[in-house]
Amino acid sequence: MKNIIKALLSMSLFALVGCNDTSTKRDASANLVPTNVRMQRDIPYTINKGDEIEKLSANPKIKLESDLNSGKTIVTLLSGEAAIIKK
C-alpha cells in the first residue's frame, strides 16, 4: 500500500513539474507568434506599436485613446466584434 501511495505521489509531482515546463515554453513561443485577443465590449485594452485591430463584424465601433505623456494607446470596443492581433 505504501508503494502505491509513493508511486501516485511521484507521478503527481512529475505531472506538476511537467505542466510548469510546458507553460514556460508556450509563453516563450507566444512572443514569437502573433496572437489574437478577441475584444469584449466596454473593456479597455492597451495596444502596442505594430498591433492591429481586425474587424470580425461589418462595422465595429471602437474608441481610441492616446496618452502622449506615457505613449500608451488604449482601445475600447463599443459595438460589433473585433480582435487585437498582437505582434
MMTF fields as JSON, N, C-alpha, C and O atoms, coordinates in Angstrom:
{
  "mmtfVersion": "1.0.0",
  "mmtfProducer": "UNKNOWN",
  "numBonds": 347,
  "numAtoms": 348,
  "numGroups": 87,
  "numChains": 1,
  "numModels": 1,
  "chainsPerModel": [1],
  "groupsPerChain": [87],
  "chainIdList": ["A"],
  "bondAtomList": [4, 2, 8, 6, 12, 10, 16, 14, 20, 18, 24, 22, 28, 26, 32, 30, 36, 34, 40, 38, 44, 42, 48, 46, 52, 50, 56, 54, 60, 58, 64, 62, 68, 66, 72, 70, 76, 74, 80, 78, 84, 82, 88, 86, 92, 90, 96, 94, 100, 98, 104, 102, 108, 106, 112, 110, 116, 114, 120, 118, 124, 122, 128, 126, 132, 130, 136, 134, 140, 138, 144, 142, 148, 146, 152, 150, 156, 154, 160, 158, 164, 162, 168, 166, 172, 170, 176, 174, 180, 178, 184, 182, 188, 186, 192, 190, 196, 194, 200, 198, 204, 202, 208, 206, 212, 210, 216, 214, 220, 218, 224, 222, 228, 226, 232, 230, 236, 234, 240, 238, 244, 242, 248, 246, 252, 250, 256, 254, 260, 258, 264, 262, 268, 266, 272, 270, 276, 274, 280, 278, 284, 282, 288, 286, 292, 290, 296, 294, 300, 298, 304, 302, 308, 306, 312, 310, 316, 314, 320, 318, 324, 322, 328, 326, 332, 330, 336, 334, 340, 338, 344, 342],
  "bondOrderList": [1, 1, 1, 1, 1, 1, 1, 1, 1, 1, 1, 1, 1, 1, 1, 1, 1, 1, 1, 1, 1, 1, 1, 1, 1, 1, 1, 1, 1, 1, 1, 1, 1, 1, 1, 1, 1, 1, 1, 1, 1, 1, 1, 1, 1, 1, 1, 1, 1, 1, 1, 1, 1, 1, 1, 1, 1, 1, 1, 1, 1, 1, 1, 1, 1, 1, 1, 1, 1, 1, 1, 1, 1, 1, 1, 1, 1, 1, 1, 1, 1, 1, 1, 1, 1, 1],
  "groupList": [{"groupName": "MET", "atomNameList": ["N", "CA", "C", "O"], "elementList": ["N", "C", "C", "O"], "formalChargeList": [0, 0, 0, 0], "bondAtomList": [1, 0, 2, 1, 3, 2], "bondOrderList": [1, 1, 2], "singleLetterCode": "M", "chemCompType": "L-PEPTIDE LINKING"}, {"groupName": "LYS", "atomNameList": ["N", "CA", "C", "O"], "elementList": ["N", "C", "C", "O"], "formalChargeList": [0, 0, 0, 0], "bondAtomList": [1, 0, 2, 1, 3, 2], "bondOrderList": [1, 1, 2], "singleLetterCode": "K", "chemCompType": "L-PEPTIDE LINKING"}, {"groupName": "ASN", "atomNameList": ["N", "CA", "C", "O"], "elementList": ["N", "C", "C", "O"], "formalChargeList": [0, 0, 0, 0], "bondAtomList": [1, 0, 2, 1, 3, 2], "bondOrderList": [1, 1, 2], "singleLetterCode": "N", "chemCompType": "L-PEPTIDE LINKING"}, {"groupName": "ILE", "atomNameList": ["N", "CA", "C", "O"], "elementList": ["N", "C", "C", "O"], "formalChargeList": [0, 0, 0, 0], "bondAtomList": [1, 0, 2, 1, 3, 2], "bondOrderList": [1, 1, 2], "singleLetterCode": "I", "chemCompType": "L-PEPTIDE LINKING"}, {"groupName": "ALA", "atomNameList": ["N", "CA", "C", "O"], "elementList": ["N", "C", "C", "O"], "formalChargeList": [0, 0, 0, 0], "bondAtomList": [1, 0, 2, 1, 3, 2], "bondOrderList": [1, 1, 2], "singleLetterCode": "A", "chemCompType": "L-PEPTIDE LINKING"}, {"groupName": "LEU", "atomNameList": ["N", "CA", "C", "O"], "elementList": ["N", "C", "C", "O"], "formalChargeList": [0, 0, 0, 0], "bondAtomList": [1, 0, 2, 1, 3, 2], "bondOrderList": [1, 1, 2], "singleLetterCode": "L", "chemCompType": "L-PEPTIDE LINKING"}, {"groupName": "SER", "atomNameList": ["N", "CA", "C", "O"], "elementList": ["N", "C", "C", "O"], "formalChargeList": [0, 0, 0, 0], "bondAtomList": [1, 0, 2, 1, 3, 2], "bondOrderList": [1, 1, 2], "singleLetterCode": "S", "chemCompType": "L-PEPTIDE LINKING"}, {"groupName": "PHE", "atomNameList": ["N", "CA", "C", "O"], "elementList": ["N", "C", "C", "O"], "formalChargeList": [0, 0, 0, 0], "bondAtomList": [1, 0, 2, 1, 3, 2], "bondOrderList": [1, 1, 2], "singleLetterCode": "F", "chemCompType": "L-PEPTIDE LINKING"}, {"groupName": "VAL", "atomNameList": ["N", "CA", "C", "O"], "elementList": ["N", "C", "C", "O"], "formalChargeList": [0, 0, 0, 0], "bondAtomList": [1, 0, 2, 1, 3, 2], "bondOrderList": [1, 1, 2], "singleLetterCode": "V", "chemCompType": "L-PEPTIDE LINKING"}, {"groupName": "GLY", "atomNameList": ["N", "CA", "C", "O"], "elementList": ["N", "C", "C", "O"], "formalChargeList": [0, 0, 0, 0], "bondAtomList": [1, 0, 2, 1, 3, 2], "bondOrderList": [1, 1, 2], "singleLetterCode": "G", "chemCompType": "PEPTIDE LINKING"}, {"groupName": "CYS", "atomNameList": ["N", "CA", "C", "O"], "elementList": ["N", "C", "C", "O"], "formalChargeList": [0, 0, 0, 0], "bondAtomList": [1, 0, 2, 1, 3, 2], "bondOrderList": [1, 1, 2], "singleLetterCode": "C", "chemCompType": "L-PEPTIDE LINKING"}, {"groupName": "ASP", "atomNameList": ["N", "CA", "C", "O"], "elementList": ["N", "C", "C", "O"], "formalChargeList": [0, 0, 0, 0], "bondAtomList": [1, 0, 2, 1, 3, 2], "bondOrderList": [1, 1, 2], "singleLetterCode": "D", "chemCompType": "L-PEPTIDE LINKING"}, {"groupName": "THR", "atomNameList": ["N", "CA", "C", "O"], "elementList": ["N", "C", "C", "O"], "formalChargeList": [0, 0, 0, 0], "bondAtomList": [1, 0, 2, 1, 3, 2], "bondOrderList": [1, 1, 2], "singleLetterCode": "T", "chemCompType": "L-PEPTIDE LINKING"}, {"groupName": "ARG", "atomNameList": ["N", "CA", "C", "O"], "elementList": ["N", "C", "C", "O"], "formalChargeList": [0, 0, 0, 0], "bondAtomList": [1, 0, 2, 1, 3, 2], "bondOrderList": [1, 1, 2], "singleLetterCode": "R", "chemCompType": "L-PEPTIDE LINKING"}, {"groupName": "PRO", "atomNameList": ["N", "CA", "C", "O"], "elementList": ["N", "C", "C", "O"], "formalChargeList": [0, 0, 0, 0], "bondAtomList": [1, 0, 2, 1, 3, 2], "bondOrderList": [1, 1, 2], "singleLetterCode": "P", "chemCompType": "L-PEPTIDE LINKING"}, {"groupName": "GLN", "atomNameList": ["N", "CA", "C", "O"], "elementList": ["N", "C", "C", "O"], "formalChargeList": [0, 0, 0, 0], "bondAtomList": [1, 0, 2, 1, 3, 2], "bondOrderList": [1, 1, 2], "singleLetterCode": "Q", "chemCompType": "L-PEPTIDE LINKING"}, {"groupName": "TYR", "atomNameList": ["N", "CA", "C", "O"], "elementList": ["N", "C", "C", "O"], "formalChargeList": [0, 0, 0, 0], "bondAtomList": [1, 0, 2, 1, 3, 2], "bondOrderList": [1, 1, 2], "singleLetterCode": "Y", "chemCompType": "L-PEPTIDE LINKING"}, {"groupName": "GLU", "atomNameList": ["N", "CA", "C", "O"], "elementList": ["N", "C", "C", "O"], "formalChargeList": [0, 0, 0, 0], "bondAtomList": [1, 0, 2, 1, 3, 2], "bondOrderList": [1, 1, 2], "singleLetterCode": "E", "chemCompType": "L-PEPTIDE LINKING"}],
  "groupTypeList": [0, 1, 2, 3, 3, 1, 4, 5, 5, 6, 0, 6, 5, 7, 4, 5, 8, 9, 10, 2, 11, 12, 6, 12, 1, 13, 11, 4, 6, 4, 2, 5, 8, 14, 12, 2, 8, 13, 0, 15, 13, 11, 3, 14, 16, 12, 3, 2, 1, 9, 11, 17, 3, 17, 1, 5, 6, 4, 2, 14, 1, 3, 1, 5, 17, 6, 11, 5, 2, 6, 9, 1, 12, 3, 8, 12, 5, 5, 6, 9, 17, 4, 4, 3, 3, 1, 1],
  "groupIdList": [1, 2, 3, 4, 5, 6, 7, 8, 9, 10, 11, 12, 13, 14, 15, 16, 17, 18, 19, 20, 21, 22, 23, 24, 25, 26, 27, 28, 29, 30, 31, 32, 33, 34, 35, 36, 37, 38, 39, 40, 41, 42, 43, 44, 45, 46, 47, 48, 49, 50, 51, 52, 53, 54, 55, 56, 57, 58, 59, 60, 61, 62, 63, 64, 65, 66, 67, 68, 69, 70, 71, 72, 73, 74, 75, 76, 77, 78, 79, 80, 81, 82, 83, 84, 85, 86, 87],
  "secStructList": [7, 2, 2, 2, 2, 2, 2, 2, 2, 2, 2, 2, 2, 2, 2, 2, 2, 2, 2, 2, 2, 2, 2, 2, 2, 2, 2, 2, 2, 2, 6, 6, 1, 7, 3, 3, 3, 3, 7, 7, 5, 6, 7, 3, 3, 3, 3, 7, 6, 6, 7, 3, 3, 3, 3, 1, 1, 1, 1, 7, 3, 3, 3, 3, 3, 3, 7, 6, 6, 6, 7, 7, 3, 3, 3, 3, 3, 3, 3, 1, 7, 3, 3, 3, 3, 3, 7],
  "xCoordList": [0.821, 0.0, 0.87, 0.578, 1.947, 2.831, 3.498, 3.701, 3.839, 4.471, 3.518, 3.938, 2.248, 1.258, 1.12, 1.065, 1.064, 0.944, 2.178, 2.062, 3.363, 4.598, 4.589, 4.992, 4.125, 4.085, 3.119, 3.428, 1.952, 0.977, 1.518, 1.337, 2.173, 2.757, 3.85, 3.953, 4.661, 5.732, 5.157, 5.645, 4.12, 3.504, 2.862, 2.924, 2.246, 1.646, 2.707, 2.509, 3.832, 4.917, 5.46, 5.687, 5.67, 6.157, 5.147, 5.535, 3.867, 2.837, 2.863, 2.752, 3.008, 3.059, 4.297, 4.219, 5.428, 6.665, 6.551, 6.997, 5.965, 5.787, 4.883, 5.119, 3.85, 2.942, 3.667, 3.481, 4.481, 5.205, 6.166, 6.279, 6.853, 7.806, 7.094, 7.572, 5.963, 5.207, 4.693, 4.774, 4.162, 3.636, 4.743, 4.513, 5.936, 7.056, 7.425, 7.666, 7.472, 7.778, 6.702, 7.003, 5.437, 4.338, 4.433, 4.228, 4.742, 4.877, 6.017, 5.887, 7.119, 8.256, 7.914, 8.293, 7.212, 6.867, 5.763, 5.632, 4.961, 3.895, 4.479, 3.822, 5.692, 6.321, 6.755, 6.959, 6.898, 7.369, 6.231, 6.422, 5.057, 3.933, 2.84, 2.494, 2.289, 1.206, 0.028, -0.298, -0.598, -1.756, -2.951, -2.808, -4.111, -5.348, -6.014, -6.118, -6.463, -7.204, -8.581, -8.735, -9.572, -10.94, -11.413, -11.405, -11.822, -12.218, -13.631, -14.508, -13.825, -15.146, -15.586, -14.757, -16.871, -17.394, -17.115, -17.159, -16.828, -16.648, -15.463, -15.424, -14.506, -13.281, -12.116, -11.9, -11.354, -10.212, -9.037, -8.728, -8.394, -7.227, -6.069, -6.245, -4.899, -3.71, -3.082, -2.841, -2.819, -2.172, -0.794, -0.541, 0.071, 1.447, 1.682, 0.882, 2.765, 3.136, 3.25, 3.902, 2.622, 2.652, 1.418, 1.116, 0.683, -0.552, -1.579, -1.552, -2.476, -3.516, -4.875, -4.983, -5.918, -7.282, -7.96, -7.983, -8.508, -9.185, -10.695, -11.192, -11.412, -12.87, -13.408, -13.028, -14.295, -14.942, -16.423, -17.115, -16.911, -18.277, -18.211, -17.151, -19.336, -19.351, -18.807, -17.904, -19.311, -18.897, -18.719, -19.55, -17.675, -17.491, -17.148, -16.469, -17.627, -17.303, -16.273, -16.481, -15.153, -14.039, -13.613, -13.441, -13.445, -12.939, -11.429, -10.949, -10.687, -9.229, -8.757, -9.138, -7.919, -7.374, -5.861, -5.32, -5.178, -3.717, -3.274, -3.749, -2.362, -1.768, -0.385, 0.533, -0.24, 1.026, 2.16, 3.323, 1.837, 2.878, 3.472, 4.692, 2.619, 3.116, 3.356, 4.084, 2.741, 2.885, 1.944, 2.025, 1.046, 0.107, -1.075, -1.545, -1.542, -2.752, -3.747, -3.421, -4.962, -5.998, -7.177, -7.635, -7.663, -8.828, -9.935, -9.683, -11.17, -12.335, -13.367, -13.713, -13.86, -14.902, -16.25, -16.669, -16.925, -18.224, -19.382, -20.395, -19.238, -20.264, -19.634, -18.544, -20.335, -19.817, -18.822, -18.817, -17.982, -16.988, -15.654, -15.58, -14.585, -13.237, -12.234, -12.543, -11.034, -9.947, -8.672, -8.49, -7.806, -6.491, -5.49, -5.429, -4.715, -3.651, -2.352, -1.826, -1.847, -0.619, 0.566, 0.616, 1.525, 2.72, 3.949, 5.061],
  "yCoordList": [-1.186, 0.0, 1.257, 2.217, 1.25, 2.409, 2.644, 3.789, 1.559, 1.697, 2.346, 3.143, 2.001, 2.577, 4.072, 4.871, 4.445, 5.864, 6.624, 7.727, 6.041, 6.683, 6.865, 7.907, 5.836, 5.915, 7.007, 7.765, 7.088, 8.118, 9.518, 10.43, 9.69, 10.986, 11.362, 12.519, 10.392, 10.659, 11.079, 12.025, 10.378, 10.71, 12.092, 12.847, 12.429, 13.752, 14.832, 15.869, 14.591, 15.562, 15.746, 16.878, 14.659, 14.758, 15.495, 16.27, 15.253, 15.924, 17.429, 18.218, 17.831, 19.254, 19.916, 21.02, 19.261, 19.817, 19.912, 20.893, 18.913, 18.917, 20.047, 20.641, 20.357, 21.448, 22.781, 23.597, 23.008, 24.275, 24.415, 25.5, 23.364, 23.41, 23.698, 24.488, 23.06, 23.255, 24.682, 25.29, 25.228, 26.582, 27.595, 28.608, 27.346, 28.244, 28.246, 29.308, 27.079, 27.005, 27.694, 28.383, 27.513, 28.124, 29.648, 30.347, 30.18, 31.621, 32.17, 33.243, 31.46, 31.917, 31.92, 32.846, 30.911, 30.857, 31.851, 32.252, 32.258, 33.226, 34.566, 35.32, 34.875, 36.13, 36.109, 37.168, 34.943, 34.831, 34.819, 35.214, 34.373, 34.213, 35.214, 35.335, 35.935, 36.865, 36.132, 35.007, 36.781, 36.184, 37.096, 38.318, 36.51, 37.261, 37.348, 36.353, 38.542, 38.758, 39.258, 40.389, 38.409, 38.81, 39.837, 39.577, 40.997, 42.086, 41.876, 41.356, 42.29, 42.292, 43.733, 44.622, 43.969, 45.342, 46.024, 45.406, 47.315, 48.207, 47.842, 48.244, 47.092, 46.777, 47.431, 47.169, 48.289, 48.948, 47.98, 47.202, 48.032, 47.203, 48.117, 49.056, 47.847, 48.597, 47.919, 46.712, 48.7, 48.136, 48.77, 49.876, 48.05, 48.492, 48.788, 48.413, 49.449, 49.745, 48.432, 47.493, 48.372, 47.166, 46.298, 45.496, 46.445, 45.678, 46.157, 47.313, 45.273, 45.611, 45.246, 44.383, 45.909, 45.568, 44.951, 45.532, 43.77, 43.039, 43.117, 42.816, 43.514, 43.556, 42.135, 41.367, 41.793, 40.487, 40.61, 39.604, 41.851, 42.116, 43.273, 43.864, 43.589, 44.576, 45.943, 46.453, 46.538, 47.887, 48.017, 48.643, 47.454, 47.618, 49.075, 49.754, 49.535, 50.885, 50.749, 50.026, 51.466, 51.355, 52.746, 53.646, 52.912, 54.174, 54.029, 53.037, 55.022, 55.008, 56.198, 57.336, 55.931, 56.99, 56.868, 55.776, 57.999, 58.008, 58.964, 60.097, 58.499, 59.336, 59.739, 58.919, 60.992, 61.446, 61.435, 61.292, 61.584, 61.58, 60.188, 60.04, 59.169, 57.81, 57.033, 56.04, 57.486, 56.774, 55.592, 54.848, 55.401, 54.279, 54.603, 55.739, 53.578, 53.693, 52.678, 51.503, 53.138, 52.279, 52.246, 53.287, 51.054, 50.878, 50.192, 49.322, 50.608, 50.022, 49.716, 50.586, 48.491, 48.084, 48.58, 48.218, 49.408, 49.952, 49.128, 48.95, 48.622, 47.763, 46.925, 47.228, 45.873, 44.971, 43.983, 43.723, 43.436, 42.448, 42.777, 43.143, 42.639, 42.9, 42.133, 41.664, 42.017, 41.333, 42.154, 42.866, 42.045, 42.69, 41.618, 40.554, 41.904, 40.989, 41.556, 42.553, 40.907, 41.359, 40.834, 39.657, 41.71, 41.315, 41.545, 41.27],
  "zCoordList": [0.0, 0.0, 0.0, -0.713, 0.806, 0.855, -0.499, -0.903, -1.199, -2.506, -3.512, -4.352, -3.419, -4.324, -4.063, -4.999, -2.791, -2.431, -2.897, -3.429, -2.7, -3.144, -4.667, -5.184, -5.366, -6.827, -7.283, -8.202, -6.646, -7.006, -6.715, -7.521, -5.586, -5.252, -6.242, -6.65, -6.624, -7.591, -8.938, -9.556, -9.394, -10.674, -10.611, -11.581, -9.479, -9.326, -9.388, -10.02, -8.733, -8.741, -10.158, -10.585, -10.885, -12.258, -13.145, -14.018, -12.92, -13.718, -13.464, -14.402, -12.202, -11.882, -12.456, -12.995, -12.345, -12.896, -14.41, -15.004, -15.034, -16.485, -16.938, -17.99, -16.164, -16.53, -16.518, -17.421, -15.519, -15.449, -16.608, -17.179, -16.97, -18.076, -19.388, -20.202, -19.587, -20.82, -20.927, -21.995, -19.829, -19.886, -20.129, -20.79, -19.611, -19.842, -21.317, -21.891, -21.935, -23.363, -24.178, -25.154, -23.784, -24.508, -24.397, -25.389, -23.194, -23.015, -23.855, -24.444, -23.919, -24.714, -26.194, -26.91, -26.661, -28.079, -28.416, -29.572, -27.42, -27.678, -28.104, -28.822, -27.68, -28.069, -29.529, -30.122, -30.112, -31.483, -32.5, -33.65, -32.085, -33.0, -32.628, -31.453, -33.613, -33.287, -32.643, -33.02, -31.673, -31.019, -31.2, -31.258, -31.288, -31.422, -30.061, -29.344, -29.711, -28.481, -28.883, -29.344, -28.706, -29.065, -28.042, -26.839, -28.527, -27.645, -27.111, -27.801, -25.874, -25.267, -25.122, -24.924, -25.218, -25.177, -23.84, -22.776, -23.935, -22.791, -21.895, -20.732, -22.42, -21.674, -22.403, -23.586, -21.699, -22.341, -22.515, -21.611, -23.669, -23.967, -24.35, -25.126, -23.812, -24.185, -25.39, -25.379, -26.429, -27.611, -27.758, -27.282, -28.419, -28.632, -30.108, -30.965, -30.383, -31.762, -32.534, -32.078, -33.689, -34.516, -34.361, -35.245, -33.231, -33.065, -34.081, -34.505, -34.465, -35.43, -34.864, -33.992, -35.364, -34.978, -36.189, -37.274, -35.985, -37.059, -36.849, -35.764, -37.875, -37.817, -37.898, -38.781, -36.968, -37.008, -37.343, -37.498, -37.456, -37.907, -38.899, -39.104, -39.505, -40.587, -40.178, -40.841, -39.135, -38.756, -37.246, -36.588, -36.689, -35.244, -34.919, -35.69, -33.776, -33.316, -32.194, -31.22, -32.357, -31.421, -30.98, -31.803, -29.672, -29.127, -28.962, -28.413, -29.441, -29.412, -28.59, -28.861, -27.576, -26.737, -26.707, -26.532, -26.879, -26.809, -25.716, -25.638, -24.874, -23.84, -24.331, -24.36, -24.715, -25.282, -24.265, -24.64, -22.983, -21.954, -21.75, -21.677, -21.659, -21.414, -22.702, -22.704, -23.808, -25.071, -25.204, -26.182, -24.23, -24.276, -25.176, -25.233, -25.876, -26.68, -26.148, -25.985, -25.878, -25.309, -26.265, -26.736, -26.549, -27.409, -26.619, -25.785, -26.907, -26.253, -27.322, -28.122, -27.342, -28.294, -27.774, -26.675, -28.565, -28.169, -28.725, -28.049, -29.962, -30.553, -31.654, -32.14, -32.038, -33.059, -32.472, -31.269, -33.343, -32.927, -33.562, -34.734, -32.762, -33.262, -32.42, -31.325, -32.951, -32.245, -32.398, -33.386, -31.416, -31.488, -31.88, -31.263, -32.899, -33.305, -32.738, -33.233, -31.696, -31.029, -31.799, -32.156, -32.055, -32.788, -31.955, -32.406]
}
